[in-house]
Amino acid sequence: MIDDTSLDLLAKRLRLLVLIVAIALLVVGSSVESANPLDGLRKYTRIVEFDFVEWEIGALFNKAVSASLKLERFLDNEQQVDVVYTWLAGTEEVIILEQDLIAAQNDTSPNREKMVQSVKRDLDQAKANQSRLGRLAEAVLQNQTELTLAKSGFGLGGQILPPVLYQVSDLPLNLIISPRTEIKNALSISLDAGLDAVEKDLIETGIYQDYDLSALVEPVGGIGAYPTMVMRTTNLNWLTETVAHEWIHNYLTFFPLGIRYYLNDEMRTINETTASLSGKEIGLALIIAYYPERTPRYYQPMPAYTTVLAEGAETLNPFDFRAEMRETRVRVDALLLNGKTDEAESYMETRRIFFWENGHRVRKINQAYFAFHGSYNDMPGGGASGEDPVGPAVQALRTHYSSLNNFLRAIRTVKSFDQLVVLLD
């Protein structure tokens, strides 16, 4: 039986959730123009647009149930770690069984139907087990993230605001629209997960032909809704980093920087670069504290923050994807600046083939590709950002502060790139 104190605590948590969601919806709503001239192209997307309201209702219900039970509080640190590892192993089992089911469905032997039914039973059972364990594993990682944030100076009286809430989900795809004559995120629309390459191309080609715009449907790893949405994975390091990344977006929503996320491409890049830098630091701190065996072998503590290199980085293929993509972006920018749109598009397709031949399966490179990927500029070298100065300015500002908390306190007040430059100087 739940006592009155527990009921009061649950009621407070639910009121806080409602408040945060309401503010988040108001912020997002204020950034959308009521008469967007691009609304006409939604004839290609309307029937496959993702329903965030339905998802939010289900996710908030799940989190309310978890908050009322607080099962993770009955586990010590070692047991909590075991829950997360068991859940990751179960996720891997589900992925393998999904692949086995595809193989069975394509089998031509007389036992095909029996194989399919057998694998499907195993898969259904594995998914059911994961669903039950998933809420507890998410609660554990939420709690570990909050404790990591509290140790870094965030929160009031030990309470992290907003509370860290995330849910593993099949993420919607992101349709990005850019003018052909320049690289600019003119519109983004969330589409249902699971569209295949043919369906994506039909949408992109239709928009290109009817509206003379560059379009691209791309997957994302996380979305800063509330609770945040995170892609299924077996990579704990990536998961902790992504949970922290998306929480940073929730955190910034209450300050000038986050409120202006959709104002222009510069503000979008400042937000994404800030979240990427911060997510990496918080995620690494969590791994070191709770899963030290997962600490990357190759990382160098810096005076202001930590740079993480992939394990085995010294043996990677000599093909430098980031450097080659930066070269591509710089060349495309120059061609578009000189009005050579057709030549730029031809060049991008040539480069896409070049990347494909070198093991990087990029489905399409166009103006929309750079408008999307160019906003994530948290590493030196530019990559898809080319010579865009916004990301490097955020990186430089980070080195001016000894703690992540102080860095975020400074950058959260930024309302424009010009203000960021002044702050940096």
N, C-alpha and C positions, 0 to 999 in steps of 0.2 A: 504493500500500500504506500502511496506517495503522501508524505506529510505536508502540512501547510507551507512550511519553509521551502520545500522542493517545488510546490505549486507556484509560490510567489517568484521563485527564481526562474522557473520555466516561463511564466507570464512576462517577466522582464525581458528575457531573451527573445521571446516572440515579438514583443513590442519593438525591440531594437531592430529585429530583422525587418519588420514592416516599415519602420522609419527609414532604414538604409535603402531598401528596395524603392520606396517612394521617391527618395531624393535622387537615386540613380536614374530612375525613369524620367524624372523631371529634367535632369541634366542632359540625358540623351535626347529627350524630346525637344529641348530648347535649341539643339544643334541642327535640327532638321528643318529645312525650308518647307513652308506650307505649299508652295507652288513651284516645285523643282522642275525646270524645263526638261529634265531627263526622265521624268516619271513615265513618259510614253513607252519607253523601252521595256517597262515591266511586263508588257504583253508576253515577253519571252520567259519571264521568271515567276509570274504571279502564282501559278499552280504548284511551283516547287519551292516557294519561299518558306524559310524555317519559322515555326511558331514559337517565339520566345515566351509568350505568356503561358502557354500550356506547359512548356518545359519548366519555367520558374515555379509554377504551382506545385508540380510534382517534386521538384528539388527541394523547395522550402518545406514541404510536408516531411520528406525523408530526413532533413536536417533537424526539424522540430522533434521528431521521434528519437533521433540519436541524442539530442540535447536533453531530453527528458530522462533517458536511461543512463547516460554517461558511463557506459560499460568500461571504457578505457581507464577510468579512475580506479577500477578494481584490479588493474594489472600493474605489476612493477615494470621498470624500464626494460628488463630482459624479456619479459613476456610480451610487451608491446612491440619490441623489435621482432620477435618470433612471429607475431601476427602479420606484420608487414611482409616479412620474407615468405610466409606461407601464402599470403595473398598474391605476391608476385609470381610464385611458382604456379599457383592456380591459374593466373592470367596466361602464363606460358603454355600450360596444358590446354586451355581453351583455344588459343591460337593454333596450336598443333592439330587439335581435333577439327578445327574449322578447315584446315588445309587437307586433313585426311578425308573429310566429308566431300570436298571438291574432287579429290582423287577418286573416291569411291563412286561418285556420280558419273564420272567419266570412264569408269572401268567397263570393259566389254565382255568380261567373263560371265558364265551362267549364274554365278553367285552374287552378281552385282547388287540385287535388291536386298539380300540378306546383309551384305556388307554395309550398304547405305543405312539400313535400319539400326544395325549394331552401333555404328559410329554415331548416328544421330542420338541414340539413347545415351551414349557416353557423353556426348557434347551437351545435351540438355541437363544431365546431372552435374557436369562440371560448371555450367553456367549458373545453375541453382546454388551450388556451393559458393561460387564467387559472389553472387548477389548477397547472400547472407553474411559472408565475411567482409564484403566490400565496405559496408557502412562502418564497421569497427576499424578497419584499416585506414579509412579516410579520417575517422575521428582521431586516431593515433597520430597520423601525420599532421593534421590540423593543430593538435595540441603541441606537438614537437616544434612546429613552425612558430606558434605563438610564444613558446618558451624561448626559442632562438631570438625572436624579435625583441622580447622583453630584456634579454641579456644584452642586446645591442642598444638599449635605451628607448625603445618605442613603448607606447602605451601610457596609460594613466593609472597609477596605483596597481600596476601589474595587469591591468585589463587592456588588451589590444583592441583598438578601434579602427576600422570595423573588425569584428572577430573574423578569424581565418575560416572560411567555409569554401569547400570545393567539392565537385562531384565528377567522377570519371564518367564520360558520356561519349556517344557517337557525335562528334562535333559537326556543326553545319559547315558547308563549304562557303568560301568567300568569293563573290563576284566583284571584281574591281573594274571600274570604267575609267579610262583616261582619254583625253584628246589624242588624236594621231600626231598633231603638230608639236606637242610638248609632253613631257612626262609629269603628270599631275593626277592625283587621286580625286576625280570629279564625283564619284559616287561608289559606295560599297553596299552590297546587298547580300544578306545571309541566305543560303540555299540549303535545302534538305541534304543530309549526308547520303552518300551512296550513289550519286550520279556517276555514270560511267563516262569514259573518254568520248564516246560518240555524242552523248547528251550534252556534255560540256561544250564540245565543238559546235553543236547546233546553236546553242545560245550565243557563243562568242561570234560565230560567223554571221548570224542574223543581225546582231547589233552592229557589226562592222559594215555590213552591206546596207542596212536600212538607215543607220545614223552616222556613218562615217566616223566611228569611234573605235578605239582599241579596247578589247574586253578580255578578261582572263578569269577562269574559275579555278581557285587554288585551295588546297587544304590548309588548315591552321592547327596549331598545337594546343592552343588554349584561348578562351574568350573571357574577358573581364565582366561577365554578368555577375549576379549575386544570388546564390553561390556561383563561384566561377566554374567554368566548364573546362575540363582537362581531358585530353586524348588518352585512350587506353595505351599502356606501355608496360614493358618489363624492365625498363631502365630506371632504377631508383634515383640515380643522380639527376637525370633529366626531369623526373617527376618532381623532386623537391625544388629544383630550380624553377620549373614552370608554375608550381603552386605559389611560390614566392613572387614570381613575375606578375601573375595575375592579381595577387593581393595588392601589390604596389599600385596597380591601376585603380583598384577599389579605394585605396588610401588617398591617392591623388585626386579622386573625384571630389573631395571636400575642399580642394584648394584651387587657386587660379590656374595652375598648370593643367590639372586634370579636367577642369570645367571647359577649358579651351581646346580639348583634344581634337575636335572636329573643325576647328576654325580654319586651318589651312595645313598644307603639307609640312611646313616647318614645325608647327606645334605638334603635329602627329609624330614627327621624327624625334622631337625632344622627349615626348612622353614615352615612346617605345624604347628609345635608347636608354633613358633613365630606368625604365622597368627591366630592361635586359641586364644592365650593369648591376642593379640592385638584386635582381633575382639570382644571379650567379653568386654574389657574395653571401646572401642569406642561405641559399641552397648548400653551398660549400660548408658554411658554418654548421648547418644542421647535420650534414654528413659526418663531419669531424667529431661532433658531439655524440651522435647516437649510432652511427654506422661507420666507425673509423676504418674498418677494413675496406670500405668503398672509397676512401680518399684517393683521388687521382695520384698516381705515382709521380707525375711531372707537373708541379706547380711551384711558383716562386712568390712568396709573400712580398708585396710591395709596400713602400712607406704608407701609401694611402689606401690601397685595396689590393686584392689578390687576382693575379692573372692565371687562368687555368688552361693547361694544354692537354690535349687528348692523350691517353695512355698509348705509348708506342709511337708518339708523334715523329720521332726521328727516323722511323722506317716507312713513313707514308709514301704513297706513289708520288713521284716527282712532279706530276701534273698539279699545278697550283690553281684550284678552282676559283678561289677568291681573287687572286691576281688577274686571272683571265677574265673573270666577270667584271672586274673593275675596268680593265682595258675596253671591254665591250661597251660598258655604260658611258665611258668618256667619249668614245667614238660616236656613239648614238647621239649623245648630247650635242656634239659638234655638228653632225649632219642635220639634226632638227633645227638647230640655231640658224643654219644657213638655208632653211626651207627645203631641204632634200628629204622629204618624208618617205617617198617610195624607196629611195636608196637606203635609208636607215632601216626600213622594214626588210628589205632584201638582205642587208648585212646581218640583221638579227637572226634571220632564218639560217644563214650560212654558219653563224656562230653556234646556233642551237645544234646543228648537225655535228659541228666540231666538238661540243661538249658531250654529245651522245656517244660519239666515237671514242671518247676518252673516259667512258664509264659513268657519266653523269646524266641520268635519264630525265632531262628537262623537257617536258611535253611541249611547251611553247614559250618563246621569248618575244615579248612585244613591249609597247610603252606601258601597258598596265602591269606587266611583270615587274618592271623597275619601279613603278609607282608604289607597288605593294612591298616588295623585298627591300627597296632602298630606304624604307623608314626604319629598318632595324640596323642601326649603325653603331654597334657597341665595341667594335674591334678596329685597331689601326689598319689602314689599307683600303678602306672604302668598300670593296666588294661591289655589290649591286648599287651602292650609293654613289660610286664614282668619286667625283671631286666635291660632292656636296659638303659644305663646311659645318652643317648643323650637328651631326653626330660627333665629329672631332671636338667641337666646342663643349659638348656635354662630357666627353671623355676627359678633356683638359680640366674642366671644372671639378670633376671628381678627385683629381690629384691634389686639389687645393685644400681638401678636408681630411682630417685624420680618422674620422668615423663616418660610416654610412648615414647615420642618423643626422649628423650636422649637414652633410651634403644634401639630403632630402629636404631638410628644413630650409635650406637656401634655394634650391631649384624649384620647390613647390610653389613659390611666389611668382615665378616667371610667367609673364603674359605675352611675350613675343620673343623672336630671335634677337632683335636689337637689344632687348633688356638682358637677355642671356649674355650677349657680348659685353655689355656694360658690367654685369656682375663678374664676368671672367676677368675683365681688366682691373 
